[in-house]
Amino acid sequence: MKVSDPDLSEARWASLLGGYRVPYDPRPALQRLEGGDSSAWDELWNELHHQGDVGEASFAAVPGLVRIHERRGVADWQTYTMIAIIELARDGSRNPAMPADLRENYEAAWSQLVHMALRDLATA
């Protein structure tokens, strides 16, 4: 399955909660990252994970992070680290359950990420 960003309404994106448990739409930061603005990582690190807390916005951002990593074709430790931290926190008792409408894209992103990691490891 090809990884794509979740097909969510504008209102749904705006209402997703980040690591601070406040609404956070990760799309603008992901767009900046895709355009080559590495400062977007600072925002993503701050908003998607906070002291073990993640939210729906964190889960929704994973497919975008994988898609951007694949398109750039450059191994970036921040992609792997961010996605691993989100996954490790996903089942934390304080964190929300994965919304059903995000699960398929999230799982497809992880599947693709494994293949990219093997490729990146071979060339590292």
Rosetta silent file (secondary structure, phi, psi, omega in degrees, C-alpha in Angstrom):
SEQUENCE: MKVSDPDLSEARWASLLGGYRVPYDPRPALQRLEGGDSSAWDELWNELHHQGDVGEASFAAVPGLVRIHERRGVADWQTYTMIAIIELARDGSRNPAMPADLRENYEAAWSQLVHMALRDLATA
SCORE:     score description
SCORE:     0.000 S_00000001
   1 L     0.000  134.798  177.292    0.000    0.000    0.000 S_00000001
   2 L   -77.248  137.645 -178.526    1.280    3.449   -0.899 S_00000001
   3 L   -79.358  132.521  175.735    1.601    5.824    2.028 S_00000001
   4 L  -140.826  158.955  176.379   -0.578    8.907    1.904 S_00000001
   5 L   -66.950  147.331  178.279   -1.662   11.517    4.384 S_00000001
   6 L   -57.405  142.213  178.455   -4.970   10.688    6.050 S_00000001
   7 L   -87.721   83.874 -178.470   -7.971   12.010    4.158 S_00000001
   8 L  -113.695  150.793  177.425   -9.380   14.147    6.932 S_00000001
   9 L   -67.346  159.911  177.085  -11.566   17.223    6.702 S_00000001
  10 H   -56.145  -42.713 -179.244  -10.037   20.626    7.427 S_00000001
  11 H   -64.304  -38.657  179.898  -12.024   20.800   10.660 S_00000001
  12 H   -66.689  -44.605  178.062  -10.774   17.366   11.742 S_00000001
  13 H   -57.805  -43.779 -176.824   -7.127   18.282   11.080 S_00000001
  14 H   -68.597  -19.569 -177.250   -7.563   21.465   13.109 S_00000001
  15 H   -99.384   -3.722  178.706   -9.070   19.545   16.019 S_00000001
  16 L   -65.697  139.284  179.960   -6.390   16.850   16.354 S_00000001
  17 E   -94.846  141.026  176.537   -4.531   17.045   19.653 S_00000001
  18 L   -95.593 -161.942 -177.430   -0.757   17.017   19.865 S_00000001
  19 L   -66.190  -23.991  178.215    1.557   16.039   22.689 S_00000001
  20 L   -87.384    1.973 -179.414    0.528   19.018   24.814 S_00000001
  21 L    67.264   29.262  172.704   -3.139   17.951   24.577 S_00000001
  22 L  -123.697  155.210 -179.726   -4.067   21.076   22.637 S_00000001
  23 E   -57.344  134.262  177.960   -5.170   21.204   18.999 S_00000001
  24 L  -147.195  121.165  176.323   -2.237   20.994   16.601 S_00000001
  25 L   -98.246  109.906 -176.284   -2.402   20.688   12.817 S_00000001
  26 L   -77.224   -9.139 -173.558    0.953   19.235   11.689 S_00000001
  27 H   -59.355  -43.594  179.103    0.396   19.873    7.972 S_00000001
  28 H   -61.003  -40.935  178.128    2.030   23.338    7.770 S_00000001
  29 H   -67.114  -39.405  177.751    5.194   22.072    9.477 S_00000001
  30 H   -63.597  -39.747  177.810    5.211   18.962    7.267 S_00000001
  31 H   -63.737  -40.677  177.777    4.885   21.176    4.176 S_00000001
  32 H   -64.489  -42.862  178.595    7.816   23.302    5.336 S_00000001
  33 H   -60.890  -44.432  179.799    9.866   20.174    5.991 S_00000001
  34 H   -63.330  -30.871  177.868    9.020   18.831    2.547 S_00000001
  35 L   -80.751    0.815  176.580   10.140   22.142    1.067 S_00000001
  36 L    99.852    4.316  179.856   13.535   21.747    2.704 S_00000001
  37 L   -84.429   96.669 -177.154   13.020   23.878    5.824 S_00000001
  38 L   -69.765  -14.392  176.780   14.781   21.819    8.472 S_00000001
  39 L   -67.529  -16.057  177.084   13.642   24.242   11.187 S_00000001
  40 H   -62.160  -26.866  177.541   10.233   22.562   10.887 S_00000001
  41 H   -58.874  -39.048  179.793   11.720   19.696   12.899 S_00000001
  42 H   -57.697  -45.582  179.193   11.875   21.935   15.964 S_00000001
  43 H   -64.766  -45.804 -178.941    8.139   22.550   15.782 S_00000001
  44 H   -61.959  -43.035  177.140    7.323   18.901   15.127 S_00000001
  45 H   -60.368  -41.082 -178.158    9.489   17.754   18.056 S_00000001
  46 H   -71.099  -37.511 -171.335    7.779   20.281   20.337 S_00000001
  47 H   -94.073  -28.155 -174.412    4.208   19.626   19.241 S_00000001
  48 H   -90.049  -18.951 -178.109    3.974   15.907   18.503 S_00000001
  49 L  -146.522  129.773  177.986    5.594   14.548   21.659 S_00000001
  50 E  -142.822  110.103  176.673    5.821   16.011   25.140 S_00000001
  51 L    48.236   48.761  178.866    7.186   14.070   28.109 S_00000001
  52 L    85.977   -4.197 -179.758    5.809   10.764   26.880 S_00000001
  53 E   -96.267  134.915  172.192    2.535   12.252   25.676 S_00000001
  54 L  -131.113  166.265  178.281    1.357   11.953   22.089 S_00000001
  55 L  -138.712 -172.779 -179.400   -1.990   12.684   20.497 S_00000001
  56 H   -59.992  -34.419  178.386   -4.008   12.053   17.387 S_00000001
  57 H   -62.957  -33.550  178.183   -1.962   14.678   15.515 S_00000001
  58 H   -63.574  -46.328  179.672    1.143   12.597   16.259 S_00000001
  59 H   -64.901  -41.070 -178.070   -0.417    9.515   14.656 S_00000001
  60 H   -67.632  -27.123 -178.263   -1.693   11.524   11.686 S_00000001
  61 H   -77.510  -23.245 -174.895    1.775   13.012   11.058 S_00000001
  62 H   -57.416  -49.376  178.640    3.554    9.651   10.707 S_00000001
  63 H   -59.397  -37.173  178.008    2.455    8.937    7.107 S_00000001
  64 H   -65.649  -41.145  177.662    3.521   12.440    6.083 S_00000001
  65 H   -61.830  -42.229  178.860    6.922   12.009    7.704 S_00000001
  66 H   -66.397  -44.468  179.594    7.436    8.703    5.867 S_00000001
  67 H   -59.590  -44.678 -179.848    6.268   10.168    2.557 S_00000001
  68 H   -64.787  -43.594  179.054    8.652   13.131    2.912 S_00000001
  69 H   -59.203  -44.581 -179.323   11.556   10.860    3.872 S_00000001
  70 H   -64.028  -44.943 -178.661   10.931    8.677    0.819 S_00000001
  71 H   -66.216  -36.845 -179.627   10.705   11.623   -1.575 S_00000001
  72 H   -70.468  -32.934  178.391   13.863   13.241   -0.240 S_00000001
  73 L    67.727   19.197 -179.906   15.796    9.997   -0.625 S_00000001
  74 L  -122.650  128.753  178.553   18.210   11.036    2.126 S_00000001
  75 L   -62.870  126.905 -179.120   18.556    9.125    5.383 S_00000001
  76 L  -131.415  113.162 -177.093   17.451   11.420    8.189 S_00000001
  77 H   -58.453  -29.558 -176.937   17.795   10.224   11.761 S_00000001
  78 H   -65.869  -35.242  177.421   15.070   12.618   12.887 S_00000001
  79 H   -60.638  -52.252 -177.971   12.446   10.797   10.823 S_00000001
  80 H   -62.781  -42.500 -177.666   13.290    7.456   12.362 S_00000001
  81 H   -67.322  -45.468 -179.572   13.596    8.841   15.877 S_00000001
  82 H   -60.650  -47.147 -177.259   10.370   10.852   15.774 S_00000001
  83 H   -67.465  -38.210  177.923    8.327    7.955   14.433 S_00000001
  84 H   -64.293  -41.411  179.669    9.874    5.499   16.922 S_00000001
  85 H   -64.497  -41.338  177.582    9.081    7.800   19.844 S_00000001
  86 H   -61.725  -43.983 -179.735    5.473    8.164   18.682 S_00000001
  87 H   -64.633  -43.774 -179.996    5.172    4.389   18.376 S_00000001
  88 H   -63.200  -34.372 -179.334    6.721    3.748   21.794 S_00000001
  89 H   -83.810  -15.261 -171.959    4.345    6.250   23.400 S_00000001
  90 H   -53.628  -41.336 -176.784    1.306    5.059   21.448 S_00000001
  91 L   -96.441   11.575  177.260    0.170    2.498   23.993 S_00000001
  92 L   -62.260  143.806 -175.266    0.987    4.618   27.043 S_00000001
  93 L   -62.860  -24.107 -179.424   -1.836    4.702   29.548 S_00000001
  94 L   -88.110   -8.814 -174.319   -2.055    8.506   29.378 S_00000001
  95 L   -97.589  151.676 -179.003   -2.244    8.597   25.595 S_00000001
  96 L   -70.218  156.016  174.235   -5.343    8.324   23.427 S_00000001
  97 L   -68.564  153.785  176.401   -6.117    5.199   21.480 S_00000001
  98 L   -64.656  121.390  176.504   -5.297    5.237   17.795 S_00000001
  99 L   -61.880  139.899 -176.413   -8.394    6.539   15.973 S_00000001
 100 H   -57.166  -35.709 -176.722   -9.750    3.910   13.583 S_00000001
 101 H   -76.553   -6.481  177.245   -9.610    6.280   10.611 S_00000001
 102 H  -103.659  -17.153 -172.144   -5.855    6.822   11.104 S_00000001
 103 H   -59.903  -47.427 -175.007   -4.832    3.209   11.667 S_00000001
 104 H   -61.110  -47.812  179.245   -4.549    2.022    8.035 S_00000001
 105 H   -66.774  -37.448  178.738   -2.282    4.885    6.916 S_00000001
 106 H   -61.921  -48.074 -179.132   -0.232    4.647   10.129 S_00000001
 107 H   -66.668  -39.055  176.843    0.378    0.928    9.646 S_00000001
 108 H   -63.440  -38.230  178.316    1.177    1.365    5.940 S_00000001
 109 H   -63.361  -43.467  178.738    3.688    4.064    6.872 S_00000001
 110 H   -62.924  -40.866  178.356    5.386    1.745    9.329 S_00000001
 111 H   -60.650  -45.247  179.269    5.585   -1.008    6.721 S_00000001
 112 H   -67.704  -37.919 -179.314    7.197    1.354    4.232 S_00000001
 113 H   -60.957  -39.091  178.596    9.511    2.778    6.899 S_00000001
 114 H   -59.956  -44.876  179.442   10.959   -0.680    7.602 S_00000001
 115 H   -64.489  -41.216  178.975   11.888   -1.080    3.930 S_00000001
 116 H   -66.395  -37.911  179.872   13.421    2.395    3.809 S_00000001
 117 H   -63.504  -41.193  177.786   15.406    1.702    6.985 S_00000001
 118 H   -64.446  -39.562  177.724   16.904   -1.443    5.457 S_00000001
 119 H   -65.294  -47.255 -178.860   17.815    0.515    2.337 S_00000001
 120 H   -64.002  -37.991  179.623   19.295    3.369    4.377 S_00000001
 121 H   -64.509  -39.637 -179.422   21.231    0.961    6.584 S_00000001
 122 H   -65.514  -26.895 -178.160   22.768   -0.729    3.559 S_00000001
 123 H  -101.275   -2.579 -176.923   24.050    2.590    2.241 S_00000001
 124 L   -76.238    0.000    0.000   25.121    4.091    5.579 S_00000001
